[in-house]
Amino acid sequence: MRLMECARSGNSAALRELLDVYRPYLRLLARRKGDDYPGGLENALSAVEKTVRAAREEFAEFRGHTEDELVIWLADRHELALMSAIFETPAPGDHAGNDPGGERVSLATICQPMVSPLRRKLRSERAAVLATVLETLPPDQYEAVRLRHVEGWALGDIAARFRCAETAVAERLLRGLRRMKTRLNEF
């Protein structure tokens, strides 16, 4: 909470540090949506940097007082950055701004189901902490936990991706979840 107070008082170093705390959460959001957006994961991840830049520039407009409210505010800015990435990415075959035979971005691609502000607030802090802890895992455990528990993949699908047995995936998951549990106890 001290970072929030310092950032609100105009301390740019505190604001930078505060936004860095939530960068893993934004990266996790980007990874979840990356395959659904034109330009894929690369565009989605670049939206994280746009989000952080926009948050720095617009922080004076932030009217919240808690970190939960900050997470919701950041997630909203991130959605805007992702939409902006969609419209900045030309469709296949679209070189002159029109779309002759290319794929148009559908409204369904950009619109996500509405979630009540209360529900978002209740999940926001927990999600930010989990994303931060998830990023501390070794890469193989990170990817296994992300695919299973964030993306909802089956063990067999994860095993195929890693080119290993399902038991090896289960062991990675177990090690990763144990590490996460230890780290979560530190929060």
N, C-alpha and C positions, 0 to 999 in steps of 0.2 A: 504494500500500500504506500510505502514511502516513495517509491519510484513514481507512482501516480501523482502524488502531491508535488514532488519536485518537477515532474514534467508539466503539470498544470501551471506551475509558477514560472514557466518559461525556460527551464533548464534543458537545453537541447541534448546534452549527454545523457541525462536521465530518460528523456523521451526515446532516444536511440536504444538505450538498454532495455526499456520497457517493451518496445516493439520487438526487439530481438527475442524476448521471452516467448512471444507468441508466434514467431516465425515458423517453428516446427508444426504448430497447429495449422497455419496457413498452407504449408507444404503438404500436409496430410490431406487437406481439403482439395488441393490442386491435384494430387495423385489420384484421388477418388474420381475426379471429373475429367482427368486428362485424356482418356481414350474416347470420351464422348464429344470432344471439341475439335474443330478444325485445327490442324497443326499439332494435335495430340498433346502429349505430356509436356513437350518443350514449351509450347505456348502457355499451358496451364501453369507451369513453374515460373515462367517469366511474369505471369500475372501476380505472383507473390511479391516480386520486387516492385511492381507497379503499385500494389496495395500498400506496401511499406512506405514508398515514396509519397503516395497520396495521403497516407495517415499522418506523416510528418508535416506535410504542407497544410492539412486541414484539421490538425489536432485542436486548434483554437475553437473549432465548431463543435467538438465533442462535448455533449451536455451531461454525460453520465458521471457517476461518482464512484462506481465500484469496478473492479476488474471484470466481473460478469458482464456489466454493461459495455465495457471496452471490447470484450471478445465479440459480443453481438455486433457492435459498431464495426469492428475489423472485418467480421464475416460479411457484413453488408457491402463494405468497400471492396472486398475480395470478389464478391459476385459481380459487382460493377466492372472490375478489372477483367474478369473472365469474359463477360459479355463484350467488352471493348476488344479483347483479343479475338473473339469470334468475328466481329465486323471488320477488323484490320486484316484478317486472313482471307486472301482471295480464294474463291471456290476453284476447283480444278477447271482449267480451260478459260478462266475469267481473267483476261489480261487488260481489258479496257474499262473495267468497272461495271460491265454488263455481264450476264451469265449465260452465254450461248451454250446450252447443252451441259453445263456444269451442275454441280449439286448446290442447291440453295439451302441455306441454314433454316431449318424449320423452327417454328415457335416452340415446339415440344423440346427441342434441343436446349433452348435457353431457359425456358420456364421450369422451375422446380416446384414441387408441391409446397404449399404454404404451411409453415409451422408456426404455431402460436408463439408470441413473444415470451410468454411465461415458460413454455416448454423449452424454448431455445435458451432462456436464461438458466434454467435448472441444469441443462446439459452442458452449457458452455464452459464453465470452469473445469468440470470433470474432463471434458474432451481436450481442453488445452493442456492439462496436466498429463493426460495419457499420451498425447502426441509428443510432448516433450520427453517423456520417459521412453516411449517407443523409439525415438531417434537415438537413444543412447545404446541400443542393442547393436551387436555385431551385424554386419550386412545380411548374412544368411538367416539369422534369427529374426531380424527386422522384417525381411521380406516374407518369411513364413508366417509370422504373426499378423502382418498387415493383410496378406492375402486371405488368411483363414478368418480373422476376426473383424477386419474392416471391410474387406470385399466379399466375404462369405463363400470363398472357394471351398470345394471339397478336398479332402486329403489326397485323393487320387489325382486331381487336377494339379495340385501343388507339386506332388511327386513327379508328375510328367514334366512340369516346368523346370524343376531342379534336376531332372533325369536321375532320380534315386528312388529307393523303396519308400512305401508309405510309412514304415516304421522309422526310417531316418527322418522323415518330415515330422512325425510325432515327437521324436526326441528333440528336434530343433525347437518345435513349439513349446515343449515342456521346459527346456532350458531358457528360452526367451521369456516365457511367462513367469518363471521363477525369478529371473533377473528383474523383470518389471515389478513384481511384487515387492522385492527387496527395495528397489528404488522408490516405489510408491510409499513405503513406510517412512522414507526420509522426508516426505512432503508434509 
